């Protein structure tokens, strides 16, 4: 029950927050309220241009199933859904194969050789080591480099390197398992590193930036749902290869995951780079201009002496 407390506090604080200026202005069409809300958040004075807002809203008033959406963003949506779907097949399948790969790496003992509590302790310890050396650093690399390298390149690098390392693990599985457990552990950790310094970060960033305000959350939800479908495919599809835990089946599963990641690499070319661009410019809401139609030569000063036009 204590777990409900943070959720209740979050709900309370969220109710105290104003809606985003983009939603209030572009979806609700209330330029005045958007200016008030943005002024509260940014501590600047904002004056709304209702006529310009009406023109902007009218030029972007199309639905998800319209021809206009598919002309502008159809390939983007295919790209975000397929890459998230393919990533989750590989990512969650990696977790399923841990019970067989950890003993091969020497991080845990066979389940029938230890008690249930000991098995749980050893598995948790092994997962912590992999997360500490692979997963956690991968996320921080994304934090530091996402605005320098860009989302598109990070996703390409991540998919490609995951495919390479999984292919090596599948081809050299018997040798690594018997003769070089430390290299085995390093390669396995690197697959998690490049998952997080790669598509496990960018697949939820890109859908939040590629689509117009009216459909941004909807397209993000469709992309995320596609990812969960991929997780189910990975869980049921890879499980049949790892259920017996034989080296031959594990090698086959790793080979399939390497191919899955390469498909993700290819489908990444359906999305575009969003680094250093405004949301309106990325989604085409600005009519294709470098500066958005929402902003007209803003001049901002603190505490009412700066102005911005919506």
C-alpha positions in Angstrom: 0.0 0.0 0.0 2.9 2.3 0.6 3.6 2.1 -3.2 0.4 4.0 -3.8 1.7 7.1 -1.9 4.1 8.3 -4.6 1.4 7.9 -7.2 -1.1 10.0 -5.1 1.5 12.7 -4.6 2.3 12.7 -8.3 -1.4 13.0 -9.1 -1.8 15.9 -6.8 1.2 17.8 -8.1 0.2 17.1 -11.7 -3.2 18.6 -11.1 -1.5 21.8 -10.0 0.5 22.0 -13.2 -0.9 23.9 -16.2 -1.4 22.2 -19.5 1.5 22.6 -22.0 1.3 25.8 -24.1 1.3 23.8 -27.3 -1.7 21.7 -26.4 -3.7 24.7 -25.1 -3.0 26.8 -28.1 -3.0 24.3 -31.0 -5.5 21.7 -29.8 -7.9 23.7 -27.6 -7.4 26.9 -29.6 -7.2 29.0 -26.5 -4.3 31.4 -27.2 -5.1 33.6 -24.2 -5.0 30.7 -21.7 -1.8 29.4 -23.3 -0.1 32.7 -22.9 -1.2 32.8 -19.2 0.0 29.3 -18.5 3.4 29.8 -20.3 3.8 33.0 -18.4 3.4 31.2 -15.1 5.9 28.5 -16.0 8.5 30.7 -17.8 8.2 33.8 -15.6 7.9 36.0 -18.7 5.2 38.1 -20.2 3.7 36.4 -23.4 1.2 38.1 -25.7 -1.0 35.8 -27.9 -1.6 36.5 -31.5 -5.0 34.9 -32.0 -5.2 35.4 -35.8 -1.8 33.8 -36.4 -2.8 31.0 -34.1 -6.0 30.3 -36.0 -4.1 30.1 -39.3 -1.6 27.8 -37.8 -4.2 25.6 -36.2 -6.2 25.4 -39.5 -3.2 24.3 -41.5 -2.5 21.4 -39.2 -6.0 20.2 -38.5 -5.8 16.6 -39.9 -6.6 13.3 -38.2 -4.5 10.2 -37.7 -6.2 8.2 -40.5 -6.1 11.0 -43.0 -4.1 11.1 -46.3 -2.4 14.2 -45.1 -1.0 12.4 -42.0 0.3 9.5 -44.0 1.8 11.8 -46.6 3.7 13.7 -43.9 4.3 11.1 -41.2 3.3 7.7 -42.5 6.9 6.5 -42.9 7.9 8.0 -39.6 5.1 6.0 -37.8 6.1 2.8 -39.6 9.7 3.5 -38.5 9.0 4.1 -34.8 6.6 1.1 -34.5 8.8 -1.4 -36.3 12.1 -0.4 -34.5 10.4 -0.4 -31.1 8.8 -3.8 -31.9 12.1 -5.3 -33.1 14.1 -3.9 -30.2 11.8 -5.4 -27.6 12.0 -8.8 -29.2 15.7 -8.7 -28.8 15.9 -6.9 -25.4 13.4 -9.1 -23.5 14.7 -12.2 -25.1 18.1 -11.4 -23.7 16.6 -11.4 -20.3 15.0 -14.8 -20.9 18.3 -16.4 -21.9 20.0 -15.2 -18.7 19.2 -18.3 -16.8 21.2 -20.3 -19.3 23.9 -17.8 -20.1 24.8 -16.9 -16.5 26.0 -20.4 -15.7 28.0 -20.5 -18.9 29.7 -17.2 -17.9 30.5 -18.7 -14.5 28.4 -16.1 -12.6 25.9 -18.7 -11.2 25.8 -22.4 -10.4 23.4 -24.8 -12.0 19.9 -24.6 -10.4 19.9 -28.2 -9.3 23.2 -27.7 -7.5 22.1 -25.0 -5.1 19.1 -24.1 -2.9 16.3 -21.9 -4.2 17.5 -18.9 -2.0 21.0 -19.4 -3.2 19.9 -19.5 -6.8 18.0 -16.3 -6.3 21.0 -14.6 -4.7 23.4 -15.7 -7.4 21.0 -14.7 -10.2 20.4 -11.2 -8.7 24.2 -10.8 -8.2 24.8 -11.7 -11.9 22.1 -9.3 -13.1 23.5 -6.5 -11.0 27.0 -7.1 -12.5 25.6 -7.0 -16.0 23.6 -3.9 -15.3 26.5 -2.2 -13.6 28.9 -2.9 -16.4 26.5 -2.7 -19.4 23.0 -1.3 -18.9 23.7 1.6 -16.5 26.7 3.1 -18.4 24.8 2.8 -21.7 22.0 5.1 -20.5 24.5 7.7 -19.3 26.4 7.6 -22.6 23.0 8.4 -24.2 22.5 11.3 -21.8 25.9 12.8 -22.6 25.9 12.2 -26.4 22.3 12.4 -27.6 22.6 16.1 -28.4 26.0 15.7 -30.0 25.7 12.5 -32.0 21.9 12.7 -32.5 19.1 10.2 -31.9 19.3 8.7 -35.5 23.0 7.8 -35.3 22.8 6.5 -31.8 19.9 4.2 -32.8 21.8 2.9 -35.9 25.0 2.3 -33.8 23.1 0.5 -31.1 21.2 -1.8 -33.4 24.3 -2.6 -35.4 26.6 -3.3 -32.4 23.9 -5.4 -30.7 23.7 -7.5 -33.9 27.5 -7.9 -34.1 27.9 -9.0 -30.5 25.0 -11.4 -30.6 26.3 -12.9 -33.8 29.8 -13.4 -32.2 28.2 -15.0 -29.1 26.1 -17.4 -31.3 29.0 -18.4 -33.6 31.6 -18.7 -30.8 29.3 -19.9 -28.1 30.9 -23.2 -27.3 34.5 -21.8 -27.4 33.6 -18.8 -25.2 31.7 -21.0 -22.7 34.5 -23.4 -22.3 37.7 -21.4 -22.7 37.1 -17.7 -22.1 34.2 -16.9 -19.7 35.5 -13.4 -19.1 35.3 -12.5 -22.8 31.9 -14.2 -22.9 30.7 -11.9 -20.0 32.2 -8.8 -21.6 30.5 -9.5 -25.0 27.2 -10.2 -23.3 27.4 -7.0 -21.2 28.2 -5.0 -24.4 24.9 -6.1 -25.9 23.1 -4.4 -23.0 25.4 -1.4 -23.2 24.6 -0.8 -26.9 20.9 -1.5 -26.2 20.8 1.4 -23.9 23.3 3.5 -25.8 21.0 2.9 -28.7 17.4 1.9 -29.4 16.3 1.2 -25.9 16.7 5.0 -25.3 16.0 6.4 -28.7 12.9 4.4 -29.6 10.9 6.3 -26.9 12.6 9.7 -27.7 11.9 9.8 -31.4 8.1 9.2 -31.3 7.9 12.1 -28.8 9.5 14.5 -31.2 8.6 13.4 -34.8 4.8 13.9 -34.8 2.6 17.0 -34.7 1.1 18.3 -31.4 -2.4 17.0 -32.2 -1.2 13.4 -32.7 2.1 13.3 -30.7 0.9 11.3 -27.7 -1.3 9.0 -29.9 1.6 8.1 -32.2 3.9 7.6 -29.2 1.3 5.3 -27.6 1.0 3.3 -30.9 4.8 2.9 -31.1 5.0 1.9 -27.4 2.2 -0.7 -27.8 4.1 -2.1 -30.8 7.1 -2.5 -28.5 5.1 -4.4 -25.9 3.8 -6.7 -28.7 7.5 -7.3 -29.6 8.2 -8.2 -25.9 5.4 -10.8 -26.1 6.8 -12.2 -29.3 10.2 -12.4 -27.7 8.9 -14.1 -24.6 6.9 -16.8 -26.3 9.1 -17.1 -29.4 12.5 -17.4 -27.7 11.2 -19.4 -24.8 10.9 -22.5 -26.9 14.6 -22.3 -27.8 15.7 -21.7 -24.2 13.3 -24.0 -22.4 15.7 -27.0 -22.6 18.8 -24.8 -22.2 20.9 -26.8 -24.7 23.8 -24.9 -26.3 22.4 -25.6 -29.8 19.1 -24.0 -29.0 20.7 -21.0 -27.2 23.0 -20.4 -30.2 20.0 -20.5 -32.5 18.2 -18.0 -30.4 21.2 -15.6 -30.4 21.4 -15.9 -34.2 17.7 -15.0 -34.5 18.2 -12.0 -32.2 21.2 -10.8 -34.3 19.1 -10.9 -37.4 16.3 -9.1 -35.5 18.6 -6.3 -34.6 19.8 -5.9 -38.1 16.2 -5.5 -39.2 15.9 -2.8 -36.6 19.0 -1.1 -38.1 17.4 -1.1 -41.6 14.0 0.2 -40.4 15.7 3.1 -38.6 16.2 4.7 -42.0 12.4 5.4 -42.0 12.8 8.0 -39.3 14.7 11.3 -39.4 17.1 13.1 -37.1 15.5 15.5 -34.6 18.6 16.9 -33.0 18.7 20.7 -32.7 15.3 21.4 -34.2 12.0 22.7 -32.7 9.1 20.3 -32.4 7.1 22.4 -35.0 10.0 22.2 -37.5 10.4 18.5 -37.0 6.7 17.7 -37.4 6.2 20.1 -40.3 3.7 22.2 -38.3 5.7 25.3 -39.2 4.8 24.9 -42.8 8.3 23.9 -43.7 10.1 27.1 -42.6 13.1 27.2 -40.4 11.3 29.3 -37.8 7.9 28.2 -36.5 4.8 30.1 -37.5 4.0 30.3 -33.8 6.9 32.7 -33.1 7.4 36.1 -34.6 10.7 37.7 -33.6 10.4 37.0 -29.8 12.0 39.5 -27.5 12.1 38.3 -23.9 13.0 40.1 -20.7 12.3 38.9 -17.2 9.3 39.9 -15.1 7.2 41.5 -17.8 9.8 43.5 -19.7 10.3 40.7 -22.3 7.6 39.7 -24.8 7.0 36.6 -27.0 4.3 36.2 -29.6 2.4 33.0 -30.0 
